[in-house]
Amino acid sequence: MFGTDIGIVLAYAAGIMIIFILAWLFIIPAKMIGKLIINALIGGFLLFMFNIFGSFFGLQIGINIVTALVVGFLGVPGLIAIIIIRLLI
């Protein structure tokens, strides 16, 4: 009788460990996706603000997912890179 009780306890422990591992595998990508979305929103806002001030000088950059992500990931250097690319094109 003692052997079956240990087997049940070990089965529950293994099940709980599997649940924790699966939760960890799903939470880490969710955090990365959340950070990606936040960075894209910040990049879009920076591009929007640049377009407001750039309209005085006749320089505007289209706001799309690629430009927003570049500015979101790289910040001000990304915005400068997009401005340089826009001036070269």
C-alpha positions as CSV (number, residue, x, y, z in Angstrom):
1,M,0.0,0.0,0.0
2,F,2.9,2.3,0.7
3,G,4.3,1.8,-2.8
4,T,1.1,3.0,-4.5
5,D,0.9,6.1,-2.4
6,I,4.5,7.1,-3.5
7,G,3.6,6.4,-7.1
8,I,0.6,8.7,-6.9
9,V,2.5,11.4,-5.2
10,L,5.3,11.1,-7.9
11,A,2.7,11.2,-10.7
12,Y,1.2,14.4,-9.2
13,A,4.6,16.0,-8.8
14,A,5.5,15.1,-12.4
15,G,2.2,16.6,-13.6
16,I,2.8,19.8,-11.7
17,M,6.3,20.1,-13.1
18,I,5.0,19.6,-16.6
19,I,2.4,22.3,-16.1
20,F,5.1,24.7,-14.8
21,I,7.4,23.9,-17.8
22,L,4.6,24.4,-20.3
23,A,3.5,27.6,-18.6
24,W,7.1,28.9,-18.8
25,L,7.3,28.0,-22.4
26,F,4.2,30.0,-23.2
27,I,4.9,33.0,-21.0
28,I,8.3,33.8,-22.3
29,P,7.2,34.3,-25.9
30,A,4.1,36.2,-24.7
31,K,6.4,38.7,-22.9
32,M,8.5,39.1,-26.0
33,I,5.5,39.7,-28.2
34,G,4.2,42.2,-25.7
35,K,7.5,44.0,-25.7
36,L,7.5,44.0,-29.5
37,I,4.0,45.6,-29.5
38,I,4.9,48.2,-27.0
39,N,8.1,49.1,-28.9
40,A,6.1,49.3,-32.2
41,L,3.6,51.7,-30.5
42,I,6.4,53.9,-29.2
43,G,8.1,53.9,-32.6
44,G,4.8,54.8,-34.3
45,F,4.4,57.7,-31.8
46,L,7.9,58.9,-32.5
47,L,7.3,58.8,-36.3
48,F,4.0,60.6,-35.8
49,M,5.7,63.4,-33.8
50,F,8.5,63.6,-36.4
51,N,5.9,63.9,-39.2
52,I,4.3,66.8,-37.4
53,F,7.6,68.7,-37.0
54,G,9.0,67.5,-40.3
55,S,6.0,68.9,-42.2
56,F,7.4,72.3,-41.6
57,F,10.5,71.3,-43.6
58,G,8.7,69.2,-46.2
59,L,10.0,65.9,-44.8
60,Q,7.6,63.2,-43.9
61,I,8.0,59.5,-43.3
62,G,5.2,56.9,-43.9
63,I,4.1,55.2,-40.7
64,N,3.8,51.5,-41.2
65,I,4.7,48.4,-39.2
66,V,8.2,48.2,-40.6
67,T,9.2,51.8,-39.8
68,A,7.4,51.6,-36.5
69,L,9.3,48.5,-35.5
70,V,12.7,49.9,-36.7
71,V,12.2,53.0,-34.6
72,G,10.8,51.0,-31.7
73,F,13.8,48.7,-31.6
74,L,16.5,51.1,-32.3
75,G,15.0,54.3,-30.9
76,V,16.5,57.6,-32.0
77,P,19.3,56.0,-34.1
78,G,16.6,54.1,-35.9
79,L,14.7,57.3,-36.6
80,I,17.9,58.9,-37.9
81,A,18.6,55.9,-40.1
82,I,15.1,56.1,-41.6
83,I,15.5,59.8,-42.2
84,I,18.8,59.2,-44.0
85,I,17.3,56.5,-46.1
86,R,14.3,58.7,-46.9
87,L,16.7,61.5,-48.0
88,L,18.7,59.2,-50.2
89,I,15.6,57.8,-52.0
